């Protein structure tokens, strides 16, 4: 209990023995050694009045600790109501004891009233800090704290009490989760009391609140102001530690390391283990394995054993994994062996499982302990261990997530298992940040099974649940493709809506989505709208890949041609688009030949000669065979030969078929056979 120490004015000459016994009794009470405390009190002989008063306070406290609350309450009250002046330390001890008795009797409001009654009495103590500390603690646990009464104390009574009232009113607000009000009170405290023993502590608490809100610049400023007038070495160490931690949380790891080193220099007998641990973490974040390992050794040398040293050991092992070091596997296995009950055991198992899974991707398919199958089996075993460990809830989520991807990577893949694991993950962890990746994997699995309805649901749900995910745009685009593959009513409208949303964004798929919209519009008889959408792509100043721009040009020409057939309008615009496509410098043989072929087909009904010229351009175009482009070449050649046959130009037709037979593609045999047939039928022998 604060205020139970031996009063400073009790050690009068000739009475040292009594003072020592009283101090010893107080220490025993603090440790809960009731019998020893009683024995020390019995050794007090012929106390002077001040010692006698203090002895009675300790006796009352002993009665309270032993459950004799009525006796304790009477003893404390007697000291408080004594007409004989008592030392301030005795008075505070009796006041706090009286309040604690009321607390133990279940009357916390009464305890608060007891303390407030004194604080409002106007009586001043040399240091009323313990009283305000106790009051703030009681209020923090009360359902109806006397907040207004404590605020009154900030405006009335001794000035020293007003300062303490404001400081501990702020502490009360922080304790009950009302940090903003606490910060306001501390700001007022620091502004009003420019010189005060608690000023540095106030700046420290303000800095901690700013750190909680990630207001790093404010935190830095408060810490600097707190250090400026700090006279307490222990508090100064805390302020410097927070400065280092602020840099760490900001991601300024080099600065954090420098500041931790400064703390170590300024306070060589201070919190060395804490400094070494945090320095090691900063080194890990920087990827400085040598420094991190040195800090771990220093941590162990300064007594930082147990979970804190194991924590840094694990972080170093994880750094080895992320940097691809050969010792990564050994480091994780050593951690698992040496710390079987560590709270982050699950994290180590998951990391080792991920490592095995990565190794499996590059391993041979042969049998053996390092084969792909064996490595994936080890990974699965580790994940099962994590999933069954109730002490590692976060690691369990990671393990279940990794299990989905492990099943997906298996050879051969069990699609049903992948889907089952994914569905179970989403059911058990609906709010997990990993859900987006699992939904994407589920959508891919359903799509591979040709279950486009379920695939669409997964992709669309991903975008709805995690619209800010890097996967959201891709998922919505794929949802459109799945919907467009379905034949049920409304599926095309859904597909168009998905793509319209993607196209309205600024992501890399926006123009591909616009192309899909235009293509579908053209297929369902809305060619005019398709042309407008294709034009948006063609007129885009940037962001459109050359291949997509070529596809849009071709799509626009196809849509214009479809409009011609439906409205009997001119083919001029469609032909112009095909010509632009054929002449495009970036057009590959596939695009060029397709455009030339379609020019020929468009002209054929009205001008067979012009059509033949277009088909001939396809057949004689350079680079066709080298690019492996046979599809449009064969189509142009067979159509040109058919025109010649229709004109009874048999020799010309045979010549075309023999040219086609010389092309090393899938239809060369067909062309050769037709040439031979015509020779036989028309007696065309050289």
C-alpha positions in Angstrom: 0.0 0.0 0.0 1.4 3.4 -1.0 2.0 5.6 2.1 2.8 2.7 4.4 6.6 3.4 4.6 8.1 4.5 7.9 7.6 8.3 8.3 10.8 10.2 7.7 10.6 12.1 11.0 10.3 8.9 13.1 13.9 8.0 13.2 14.7 10.2 16.1 17.9 9.7 18.0 17.7 6.7 20.3 14.6 5.3 18.6 16.3 3.7 15.5 15.4 0.2 16.6 11.7 0.9 16.7 11.9 2.6 13.3 13.7 -0.4 11.8 11.0 -2.8 13.2 8.2 -0.6 11.8 9.9 -0.5 8.4 10.5 -4.3 8.5 6.8 -4.9 9.4 5.7 -2.7 6.4 7.9 -4.7 4.1 6.5 -8.0 5.4 3.0 -6.7 4.8 3.9 -5.8 1.2 5.1 -9.4 0.7 2.0 -10.9 2.3 4.0 -12.4 5.3 1.4 -11.7 8.0 3.1 -13.7 10.8 6.4 -12.0 10.3 4.8 -8.6 10.1 3.0 -9.2 13.5 6.3 -10.4 15.1 8.0 -7.2 14.0 5.2 -5.1 15.4 5.5 -6.8 18.8 9.1 -5.9 19.0 8.3 -2.2 19.0 8.9 -1.0 22.6 8.0 2.3 24.2 7.3 4.1 20.9 7.3 7.9 20.7 3.9 9.3 19.8 4.6 9.5 16.0 5.9 5.9 16.0 2.9 4.8 18.0 0.5 6.3 15.4 2.4 4.6 12.6 2.4 1.3 14.5 -1.4 1.5 14.9 -1.8 2.1 11.1 0.3 -1.0 10.4 -1.8 -3.0 13.0 -5.0 -1.9 11.3 -3.5 -2.9 7.9 -2.6 -6.3 9.3 -6.1 -6.7 10.6 -7.4 -5.8 7.1 -5.2 -8.4 5.4 -6.3 -11.1 7.8 -9.9 -10.3 7.1 -10.8 -8.5 10.3 -12.3 -5.6 8.4 -14.3 -4.1 11.2 -11.3 -3.8 13.4 -9.2 -2.4 10.6 -11.8 0.2 9.7 -12.0 1.3 13.4 -8.2 1.6 13.6 -7.9 3.7 10.4 -10.8 5.9 11.4 -9.2 6.6 14.8 -6.1 7.8 13.1 -8.0 10.0 10.7 -10.1 11.6 13.5 -7.3 11.9 16.0 -7.1 15.3 17.6 -3.4 14.8 18.0 -1.5 15.9 14.9 -0.2 12.9 13.0 2.6 12.9 10.4 1.3 13.2 6.8 2.6 9.7 5.9 0.5 8.2 8.8 -2.5 10.2 7.7 -2.2 9.0 4.1 -1.7 5.4 5.2 -4.9 5.6 7.3 -6.9 7.3 4.5 -5.9 4.8 1.9 -6.4 1.9 4.3 -9.9 3.2 5.2 -10.8 3.4 1.4 -9.4 -0.1 0.8 -11.5 -1.6 3.7 -14.6 -0.1 2.0 -13.5 -1.7 -1.3 -13.1 -5.1 0.3 -16.6 -4.7 1.8 -17.9 -4.2 -1.7 -18.5 -0.5 -1.3 -16.2 1.0 -4.0 -18.4 4.1 -4.4 -18.0 4.7 -0.6 -14.3 4.3 -1.0 -14.2 7.0 -3.7 -16.4 9.3 -1.6 -14.0 8.8 1.3 -11.1 10.0 -0.7 -13.0 12.8 -2.4 -14.2 14.0 1.0 -10.6 14.6 2.1 -9.6 16.1 -1.3 -12.5 18.6 -1.1 -11.8 19.5 2.5 -9.1 21.9 1.5 -6.4 20.2 3.7 -3.1 20.1 1.9 -0.6 17.3 2.1 3.1 17.5 1.1 2.4 14.9 -1.6 -1.2 13.7 -2.3 -0.1 11.6 -5.3 -1.0 8.3 -3.6 -4.5 9.5 -2.8 -5.2 10.6 -6.4 -3.7 7.3 -7.7 -6.0 5.3 -5.6 -9.0 7.4 -6.5 -8.3 7.1 -10.3 -7.9 3.3 -9.8 -11.3 3.0 -8.0 -13.0 5.1 -10.6 -11.6 3.0 -13.4 -13.4 -0.1 -12.0 -16.7 1.7 -11.0 -19.9 1.5 -13.0 -20.8 5.1 -12.0 -17.5 6.9 -11.3 -17.6 10.3 -9.7 -16.0 12.0 -12.7 -17.6 15.4 -12.0 -16.2 15.4 -8.4 -12.7 14.7 -9.6 -13.1 17.4 -12.2 -14.1 19.8 -9.5 -10.8 19.1 -7.8 -9.0 20.5 -10.9 -10.6 23.9 -10.2 -10.6 24.1 -6.4 -8.4 23.3 -3.4 -4.7 23.6 -3.1 -2.9 24.3 -6.4 -0.8 21.2 -6.0 -3.9 19.2 -5.7 -5.5 20.8 -8.7 -2.5 19.7 -10.8 -2.7 16.2 -9.5 -6.5 16.1 -10.1 -6.1 17.0 -13.7 -3.2 14.5 -14.3 -5.2 11.6 -12.7 -8.4 12.6 -14.3 -6.5 12.0 -17.6 -5.3 8.7 -16.3 -8.9 7.7 -15.4 -9.9 8.5 -19.0 -7.1 6.4 -20.4 -7.9 3.5 -18.1 -11.5 3.4 -19.2 -10.7 3.6 -23.0 -11.5 7.3 -23.4 -8.1 8.2 -24.8 -9.1 11.3 -26.7 -10.5 13.0 -23.4 -7.4 11.8 -21.6 -5.2 13.4 -24.2 -7.1 16.7 -23.9 -6.7 16.7 -20.1 -2.9 16.0 -20.4 -2.5 18.8 -23.0 -4.2 21.2 -20.5 -2.0 19.9 -17.7 1.2 20.5 -19.7 0.1 23.9 -20.8 -0.9 25.0 -17.3 1.9 23.5 -15.3 5.1 24.3 -17.1 7.2 23.1 -14.1 5.9 20.0 -12.4 7.3 16.6 -11.3 4.7 14.8 -13.4 5.2 16.9 -16.6 7.6 14.4 -18.2 5.2 11.5 -17.3 2.4 13.5 -18.9 4.3 13.9 -22.1 5.2 10.2 -22.1 1.5 9.3 -21.8 0.6 11.7 -24.6 3.2 10.2 -26.8 2.0 6.7 -26.1 -1.5 7.7 -27.1 -0.2 9.3 -30.3 1.7 6.0 -31.0 -1.6 4.1 -30.5 -3.1 6.3 -33.2 0.0 6.0 -35.5 0.6 9.8 -35.2 4.3 9.4 -35.3 5.3 13.1 -35.6 3.2 14.0 -32.6 4.7 11.2 -30.6 8.2 12.3 -31.5 7.4 15.9 -30.4 5.9 14.8 -27.1 8.8 12.5 -26.3 11.3 15.3 -27.0 9.4 17.7 -24.7 9.2 15.1 -22.0 13.0 14.5 -22.2 13.8 18.2 -22.1 13.1 18.6 -18.4 13.1 15.1 -17.1 15.0 14.6 -13.8 14.0 10.9 -13.3 16.5 8.5 -14.8 14.0 5.6 -15.0 11.4 7.9 -16.8 14.1 9.3 -19.1 15.0 5.7 -20.1 11.3 5.0 -20.9 11.1 8.2 -23.0 14.2 7.3 -25.0 12.9 3.8 -25.5 9.7 5.1 -26.9 11.6 7.3 -29.2 13.4 4.3 -30.6 10.1 2.4 -30.8 8.4 5.3 -32.6 11.1 5.1 -35.3 10.6 1.3 -35.4 6.9 1.5 -36.0 7.4 4.2 -38.6 9.6 1.7 -40.5 12.8 3.8 -39.9 14.7 0.8 -38.7 18.1 2.2 -39.1 17.1 5.2 -36.9 15.5 2.8 -34.5 18.7 0.8 -34.1 20.7 4.0 -33.5 18.3 5.1 -30.8 18.3 1.7 -29.1 22.1 1.9 -29.1 21.8 5.3 -27.5 19.5 4.0 -24.8 22.1 1.3 -24.1 24.8 3.9 -23.7 22.8 6.2 -21.5 21.5 3.5 -19.2 24.1 0.7 -19.0 22.2 -0.9 -16.1 18.8 -0.3 -17.5 16.4 -2.4 -19.6 19.1 -4.1 -21.5 17.1 -7.2 -22.4 14.2 -5.0 -23.8 16.7 -3.0 -25.8 18.5 -6.0 -27.2 15.2 -7.6 -28.2 13.9 -4.6 -30.0 17.3 -3.9 -31.6 17.2 -7.5 -32.9 13.7 -7.0 -34.3 14.9 -3.8 -36.1 17.8 -5.6 -37.5 15.5 -8.4 -38.8 13.3 -5.8 -40.5 16.4 -4.4 -42.2 17.4 -7.9 -43.3 20.7 -7.6 -41.3 21.1 -11.2 -40.1 24.5 -10.6 -38.6 23.3 -7.7 -36.4 20.1 -9.6 -35.4 22.2 -12.7 -34.4 24.5 -10.5 -32.3 21.5 -8.9 -30.5 20.2 -12.4 -29.8 23.5 -13.3 -28.2 23.5 -10.1 -26.2 19.9 -10.7 -25.1 20.8 -14.1 -23.7 23.8 -12.6 -22.0 21.7 -10.0 -20.3 19.3 -12.5 -18.8 16.7 -12.3 -21.6 15.8 -15.9 -21.7 12.5 -17.8 -22.1 9.9 -16.6 -24.5 11.5 -13.2 -25.3 14.8 -14.8 -26.6 12.8 -17.5 -28.4 10.7 -14.9 -30.1 13.8 -13.2 -31.5 15.3 -16.6 -32.5 12.1 -17.3 -34.5 12.2 -13.9 -36.2 15.8 -14.6 -37.3 14.7 -18.1 -38.6 11.9 -16.5 -40.5 14.4 -14.0 -42.0 16.5 -16.9 -43.2 13.4 -18.3 -44.9 12.5 -15.1 -46.6 16.0 -14.5 -47.8 16.4 -18.0 -49.1 19.2 -19.1 -46.9 20.3 -22.7 -46.7 20.2 -22.7 -42.9 16.5 -21.7 -42.9 15.1 -25.3 -42.5 17.6 -26.1 -39.8 16.8 -22.9 -37.9 13.1 -23.6 -37.9 13.6 -27.3 -36.9 15.9 -26.2 -34.0 13.3 -23.7 -32.8 10.6 -26.4 -32.9 12.8 -28.8 -30.9 14.0 -26.3 -28.3 10.7 -24.5 -27.7 7.9 -27.0 -27.9 5.5 -24.9 -25.8 6.3 -21.5 -27.3 3.1 -19.4 -28.1 4.4 -19.0 -31.7 5.0 -22.6 -32.3 2.3 -22.6 -34.9 4.0 -19.8 -36.8 7.2 -21.8 -37.0 5.3 -24.9 -38.2 3.5 -22.9 -40.9 6.8 -21.3 -42.1 8.4 -24.7 -42.3 5.4 -26.0 -44.2 5.7 -23.1 -46.6 9.4 -23.8 -47.1 8.7 -27.5 -47.8 6.0 -26.5 -50.3 8.4 -24.2 -52.1 11.1 -26.8 -52.2 8.6 -29.3 -53.5 8.0 -27.1 -56.5 11.6 -27.5 -57.6 12.1 -31.1 -56.4 12.1 -34.2 -58.5 9.1 -36.4 -58.8 11.1 -39.5 -57.9 10.7 -41.3 -54.6 12.9 -40.4 -51.7 12.9 -38.1 -48.6 13.5 -35.0 -50.7 11.1 -35.8 -53.5 8.2 -33.4 -54.2 5.7 -35.9 -52.8 7.7 -36.4 -49.6 8.2 -32.7 -49.0 4.5 -32.0 -49.5 3.6 -34.8 -47.1 5.9 -33.2 -44.5 4.2 -29.8 -45.1 0.7 -31.4 -44.8 1.8 -33.0 -41.5 2.9 -29.7 -40.1 -0.3 -28.0 -41.1 -2.4 -30.7 -39.5 -0.4 -30.2 -36.3 -1.1 -26.4 -36.4 -4.8 -26.9 -37.2 -5.2 -29.1 -34.1 -3.4 -26.7 -31.7 -5.9 -24.5 -29.9 -3.0 -22.4 -28.6 -2.2 -21.0 -32.0 -5.4 -19.5 -33.4 -3.7 -17.1 -35.8 -1.3 -19.8 -37.0 -4.3 -22.1 -37.5 -5.8 -19.6 -39.9 -2.5 -19.5 -41.8 -2.1 -23.2 -41.8 -5.6 -23.8 -43.1 -5.0 -21.2 -45.8 -1.7 -22.8 -46.8 -3.4 -26.2 -46.9 -5.6 -25.0 -49.8 -2.6 -24.0 -51.9 -0.7 -27.1 -51.0 -3.6 -29.2 -52.3 -3.8 -27.1 -55.4 -0.1 -27.7 -56.0 -0.3 -31.5 -55.7 0.4 -33.6 -58.7 -2.0 -34.8 -59.8 -4.3 -32.2 -58.4 -7.4 -33.4 -56.5 -9.9 -30.6 -57.5 -12.5 -31.8 -55.1 -10.1 -31.6 -52.2 -9.0 -28.1 -53.2 -12.6 -26.9 -53.3 -13.6 -28.6 -50.0 -10.6 -27.1 -48.2 -11.4 -23.7 -49.6 -15.1 -23.8 -48.8 -14.3 -24.9 -45.2 -11.8 -22.1 -44.8 -14.3 -19.5 -45.8 -16.9 -21.0 -43.6 -14.7 -21.1 -40.5 -12.8 -17.8 -41.1 -15.2 -15.5 -42.9 -13.5 -12.3 -41.8 -9.9 -13.4 -42.5 -7.8 -11.1 -44.7 -6.6 -14.3 -46.5 -10.2 -15.0 -47.7 -9.7 -13.1 -51.0 -6.9 -15.4 -52.1 -8.9 -18.5 -51.1 -11.9 -17.3 -53.0 -9.8 -16.8 -56.1 -8.4 -20.3 -55.7 -12.0 -21.6 -55.3 -13.1 -19.8 -58.4 -10.2 -21.2 -60.4 -11.1 -24.7 -59.2 -14.7 -24.5 -60.2 -13.8 -23.0 -63.5 -11.4 -25.9 -64.3 -14.4 -28.2 -63.5 -16.4 -26.2 -66.1 -18.8 -25.2 -63.2 -19.1 -21.6 -64.4 -22.0 -20.8 -62.2 -20.1 -21.5 -59.0 -16.9 -20.0 -60.4 -18.8 -16.8 -61.2 -20.2 -16.7 -57.6 -16.7 -17.0 -56.1 -15.2 -14.4 -58.3 -18.0 -11.9 -57.8 -18.1 -12.6 -54.0 -14.4 -11.8 -53.8 -14.9 -8.4 -55.4 -17.9 -7.6 -53.1 -16.2 -8.7 -49.9 -12.7 -7.3 -50.6 -13.1 -4.5 -53.1 -9.7 -3.1 -52.2 -7.9 -6.4 -52.7 -5.3 -6.5 -55.5 -7.3 -9.5 -56.8 -10.6 -7.7 -57.0 -10.3 -6.4 -60.5 -9.1 -9.8 -61.9 -11.9 -11.6 -60.0 -14.6 -9.3 -61.5 -13.2 -9.7 -65.0 -13.2 -13.5 -64.6 -16.8 -13.4 -63.2 -17.7 -11.7 -66.5 -16.1 -14.5 -68.5 -17.9 -17.1 -66.4 -21.3 -15.4 -66.7 -20.8 -15.0 -70.5 -20.3 -18.8 -70.7 -23.6 -19.6 -69.2 -26.8 -20.0 -71.2 -29.3 -19.0 -68.6 -31.4 -15.8 -68.7 -29.6 -12.8 -67.4 -26.1 -14.2 -67.6 -25.1 -12.0 -70.5 -26.4 -8.9 -68.6 -24.4 -9.9 -65.6 -21.3 -10.4 -67.6 -21.7 -6.9 -69.2 -22.3 -5.4 -65.8 -19.1 -7.0 -64.4 -17.0 -5.8 -67.3 -18.5 -2.3 -67.2 -17.4 -2.0 -63.5 -13.9 -3.1 -64.4 -13.8 -0.8 -67.4 -14.9 2.1 -65.2 -11.9 1.7 -63.0 -8.3 2.5 -63.6 -6.7 -1.0 -63.3 -4.7 -2.8 -66.0 -7.7 -4.9 -67.1 -10.0 -1.9 -67.8 -9.5 -2.0 -71.6 -9.7 -5.8 -71.8 -13.0 -5.5 -70.0 -14.2 -2.9 -72.5 -13.2 -5.2 -75.3 -15.2 -8.1 -73.8 -18.2 -5.8 -73.6 -17.8 -4.7 -77.2 -17.4 -8.3 -78.4 -20.5 -9.6 -76.6 -22.6 -6.6 -77.7 -21.6 -7.4 -81.3 -22.5 -11.1 -80.9 -26.0 -10.4 -79.5 -27.1 -8.2 -82.3 -26.1 -4.8 -80.8 -23.3 -4.1 -83.3 -23.8 -0.3 -83.2 -23.1 -0.3 -79.4 -20.2 -2.6 -80.0 -18.7 -0.2 -82.5 -18.9 2.6 -80.0 -17.1 0.5 -77.4 -14.4 -0.6 -79.8 -13.8 3.0 -80.7 -13.2 3.9 -77.0 -10.3 1.4 -77.0 -8.9 2.7 -80.4 -9.1 6.3 -79.3 -7.6 5.7 -75.8 -4.4 7.8 -75.6 -2.5 5.3 -73.4 -2.8 2.1 -71.5 -3.9 -0.1 -74.4 -1.6 -3.0 -75.3 -0.8 -3.2 -79.1 -2.3 -6.6 -79.4 -5.6 -5.4 -77.8 -5.7 -2.4 -80.1 -5.4 -4.7 -83.1 -8.1 -6.9 -81.7 -10.4 -3.9 -81.2 -9.7 -2.7 -84.8 -10.7 -6.2 -86.1 -13.7 -6.3 -83.8 -14.9 -2.9 -85.0 -14.6 -4.0 -88.6 -16.5 -7.2 -88.0 -19.3 -5.3 -86.2 -19.5 -2.8 -89.1 -19.7 -5.6 -91.6 -22.5 -7.3 -89.6 -24.4 -4.0 -89.6 -24.0 -3.9 -93.4 -25.6 -7.3 -93.8 -28.5 -6.3 -91.6 -29.1 -2.8 -93.0 -27.8 -3.1 -96.6 -25.5 -0.1 -96.0 -22.1 0.5 -97.6 -19.1 -1.7 -96.8 -16.7 1.2 -97.2 -16.2 1.9 -93.5 -15.6 -1.8 -92.7 -13.2 -2.2 -95.5 -11.3 0.9 -94.3 -10.9 -0.6 -90.8 -9.7 -3.9 -92.3 -7.2 -2.1 -94.4 -5.9 -0.1 -91.4 -5.4 -3.4 -89.6 -3.6 -5.0 -92.5 -1.2 -2.0 -92.8 -0.5 -1.6 -89.1 3.2 -1.7 -88.4 2.7 -3.7 -85.2 0.4 -6.3 -86.9 1.6 -9.8 -86.8 1.1 -12.2 -89.8 -2.1 -13.5 -88.0 -3.7 -10.1 -87.8 -2.5 -8.9 -91.2 -3.7 -12.1 -93.0 -7.0 -12.1 -91.2 -7.6 -8.5 -92.3 -6.7 -9.2 -95.9 -8.8 -12.4 -96.0 -11.8 -10.5 -94.7 -11.3 -7.8 -97.3 -11.4 -10.5 -99.9 -14.6 -12.1 -98.5 -16.3 -8.6 -98.3 -15.4 -7.8 -101.9 -16.2 -11.3 -103.3 -19.9 -10.8 -103.9 -19.4 -7.6 -105.9 -15.9 -7.8 -107.3 -14.3 -11.3 -107.6 -11.2 -9.9 -109.2 -10.6 -7.5 -106.3 -11.3 -10.4 -103.9 -8.7 -12.6 -105.7 -6.2 -9.8 -105.3 -6.8 -9.7 -101.6 -6.5 -13.5 -101.3 -3.3 -13.4 -103.3 -1.8 -10.9 -100.9 -2.4 -13.3 -98.1 -0.7 -16.2 -99.9 2.3 -14.1 -100.9 2.7 -12.1 -97.7 6.2 -12.4 -96.2 6.8 -14.1 -92.8 3.6 -16.2 -92.9 5.2 -19.7 -92.8 8.0 -18.5 -90.4 5.3 -17.3 -87.9 3.4 -20.6 -88.2 0.3 -18.7 -89.5 -1.6 -21.3 -91.6 -5.2 -20.7 -90.7 -5.9 -17.6 -92.7 -3.5 -18.6 -95.5 -5.4 -21.8 -96.1 -8.8 -20.0 -96.0 -7.6 -17.4 -98.5 -6.1 -20.1 -100.8 -9.1 -22.5 -100.7 -11.5 -19.6 -101.3 -9.4 -18.3 -104.2 -9.2 -21.7 -105.7 -13.0 -22.1 -105.4 -13.5 -18.8 -107.3 -11.3 -20.1 -110.1 -13.3 -23.4 -110.2 -16.5 -21.4 -110.4 -15.0 -19.6 -113.4 -13.9 -23.0 -114.9 -10.3 -21.8 -114.7 -9.2 -25.3 -113.9 -5.5 -24.9 -114.4 -5.4 -21.8 -112.2 -7.4 -23.6 -109.5 -5.0 -26.6 -109.6 -2.0 -24.2 -109.3 -3.6 -22.6 -106.2 -4.2 -26.0 -104.6 -0.6 -27.1 -105.3 0.6 -23.9 -103.7 -1.5 -24.7 -100.6 -0.1 -28.3 -100.6 3.4 -26.9 -100.3 2.5 -25.0 -97.1 3.5 -27.2 -94.1 0.2 -27.1 -92.3 -2.8 -29.2 -91.4 -4.7 -28.7 -94.7 -1.8 -29.4 -97.1 -3.0 -33.0 -97.6 -6.5 -31.7 -98.4 -5.1 -29.3 -101.0 -3.0 -32.0 -102.6 -5.9 -34.3 -102.9 -8.1 -31.7 -104.5 -5.4 -30.8 -107.0 -5.1 -34.4 -108.0 -8.8 -34.8 -108.2 -9.1 -31.8 -110.6 -6.3 -33.1 -112.8 -8.1 -36.5 -113.1 -11.5 -35.0 -113.7 -10.3 -32.3 -116.2 -7.4 -34.3 -117.8 -4.9 -31.7 -116.8 -1.6 -33.3 -117.4 1.6 -31.5 -118.2 
